Amino acid sequence: MKILVEEYAYDKEVVRNVLPESHVFLTNGKVKIEYVGYYHNANSTAEGKDDFVFFLPKVVLNKHNRVFADENDAIGGFSPEDVLDPDNVKTADGRTLSEEQRKFLYEFSVWIYRALAHYVETHEETDAVWSSNDGKSGTFRRKYVTNTFLDVILALIRFNRENQDYFLFKVKEKHSGLNKISWARTIARSPAFVSDGVPVYLEPVNKKRSIDFDEELLVLYYSILDYVRSHYGFRVKIGMGYELITGDRFQRYLDGYGAARLRQIKYKYFSDRDLMLWELCFAFFDKAHQANIASSGEDYLLAKSFDRVFEAMIDELLGDSQFALHKELADGKEIDHLYVDDSLTRTDGWRTLCIADSKYYKAGNSLNDESVPKQFTYARDMLQLDVDLFLYDEDDVEDSVKKRRKPFADAKVRLLRDKVTEGYDIIPNFFISATMDEGLGYDDAKLRARHFDDGGEHHSAHFENRLFDRDTMILSHFDVNFLYVVRLYAQNDDGERAKWKREAREIFRKEIRGIIENRYQLYALMPHDGVDAQQFFQENFKYTAGKVYSPYPDDGGKPIYALALQNVDKVFPDKRLTPDKMLSDGDPGGTGRQYTRIEEENTAVKELIESAFYCVKIGFGENPRSALEKELSEHPAAVHGPAADAKAGVQVISRVAGPLTQAIRKSGKCPCPEDQCPDAASVRVLVVPFTQGAHLFRVADGVAPVKLGVDELPPDFSSVKFPSPDVLCWVWDVVEE
């Protein structure tokens, strides 16, 4: 058995004795293998004649092209040349493979082969994998299916492992009467002498068949296993103590006598397992003989585009097949993986689209320059698909649209855009890459999210601080144990697959939600009595656009909305702009000014919202009704009429945090002694206490502010409710003139 690694550049002399000249292609004087899989050539004239060659995927190499080495280890482990022959590894410094490493190479090679075989079974028209059988396969009775010589060998080994009770029964049956004497034959054939009147037979004849066909079949079977073990290096346990056929005698069986002899004795077998074993042995000798006399003698299963095979693995394990047609986009591109899962924000039972892109790289390699922008484009395409399908009601769309939207509607997907707030739900979007488990284990997926410092987060937006804007995109990155994926895909265990799909999606949802929660603080909003939320959001659209959304269930109570504001202390740690900082470093990159601008924007927006809504902090994916009702009971809205005295305190709500707003907030009183306020044109909504010396302005863009007297207050002004009993003030909502 020989091992070559995908995309590694070998010297020509290294592979000359492994592959025929016709399969060796030079690139810059090196031989680079461009495929993954299995190759066997019984007629090779190379020194490695009649040997299996496995081409392993490049993920077995770290960034320094070392096998069995940590990601950043440039000298540890082994080079691909070192492991070319796993049974004869010896480096220049005397190191050899451990038994665990040698076992891994054999097992991993077989797992890769089985994964490719499953891919071919499920992708009949594929051109990503080449097979020497051209899609034709022979079928064993029941469960054994063969496409190649390796299939036969694996089936023989598996039969040995799974049918030990069968072999024990055969041994017991064979020996059950061997020690019983056949007296008729003994008297007729053996001489006796008489001692004290009693005949004594020195050579009794036991009961035994002249030809034991069961034993002959078992001898052939165990002789095959012994040949596979010694010739190809497969780890096989052989027991039962039979005298095996070896050497030149076994070569005679390989040259055609084995298949002929099995045909002669086939009529002796009737039980299912007897016939299954006969068919396995016959397939082995027939394949071996056909390989010897064939013109090419080549047997192979090779993936020339293993990235497509890996994509198929992830899609079969994590995707939703009912959405396969929707992965093909109008511009000709195709999304790798598309499925539906619980929303990151919603708690009303509606679900959302999730998209992913599988990345098949050598360990330690990073994304190329095109990957991130392309994945953001896929998310925008999914948003547009959602709008195309769900913008209009069922009765207002054509039958073709109804047919396309049905699988999504059945999965409880709806329009991602909320018609009240004009906000958009978040589409989970991520990469998933293959990594090698350091412990070489197959049983733990080790699915983990890359952190921001590892290049695991990417952000794109047209407007900062607008989480629910359609152009705000968040892209994350996950790593998964390649060995686990290969095993789960090749094993085809529906129960384990379903279990991991649930667990993996939960990890994706939890980790992506964590990224968002780290960047944004979410608030739940419940409108005050008399407040029309939709009208409020429309009138203040410039300042609430992309910040508010409606993810909560309509349970018969007051509607609840969500407000997301950027968490500047986490997004810009240590970037608070202070005079000392400005003097010391001049705020390189402007992050300090960005911090201050967003902080002021958050304050202004929150004050604007709190003038009309109860507001409580809440986590993503949580139902906030109980928290809001508690807030309402503890802090009922206060009503202040024209004749009442105002308490000390000022609340300013501004769409632009200008100097006037800041001055009022700091001083506690309006600083303008005259009829006109020089900065009032920048203030859309102004709140000041109704006390002596204070005044109220009607403000409209492009129009000089007008001071109002008490007799000019709107007739319904006293019915306005305020967010806190400690702040009793007048509110004047500006009407455009």
Secondary structure, DSSP 8 states (H G I E B T S, - for coil): -EEEETT-EEEHHHHTTTS-GGG--EETTEEE---EEEEEETT--STTTT-EEEEE-GGGB-TTS-BSS-TT-SSSSB-TTTTSSGGG---TTS----HHHHHHHHHHHHHHHHHHHHHHHH-TT-SSEEETTTT--EE-STT-EESSHHHHHHHHHHHHHH-HHHHHHHHHHHHTTTTSB-HHHHHHHS-EEEETTEEEESS--B---S--HHHHHHHHHHHHHHHIIIII-------TT-----HHHHHHIIIIIHHHHHHHHGGG--SHHHHHHHHHHHHHHHHHHHHHHSSS-EEEEEES-HHHHHHHHHHHHHS-GGGGGGGB-TTS-B-SEEEEEE-SS--SS-EEEEEEEEE---TT----TTHHHHHHHHHHHHHHHHHHHHSS-GGGS-HHHHHHHHHHHHTTB--SB-TTT--B----EEEEEEE--TT--SS----EE--GGGT-EEEE-SSTT-TTSTT-EEEEEEEEEHHHHHHHHHHT-HHHHHHHHHHHHHHHHHHHHHHHHHHEEEEEEEE-TT--HHHHHHHTHHHHTTTEE--S---SSS--EEEEEE-HHHHSTT----HHHHHHH--GGGHHHHHHHHHHHHHHHHHHHHTTEEEEEE-TT---HHHHHHHHHHS--EE--TTS---S------SS--HHHHHHHHHSS----SS--TTGGG-SSB----STT--EEEEETTEEEEEE-GGGS-TTGGG-EES-TT-----B-----
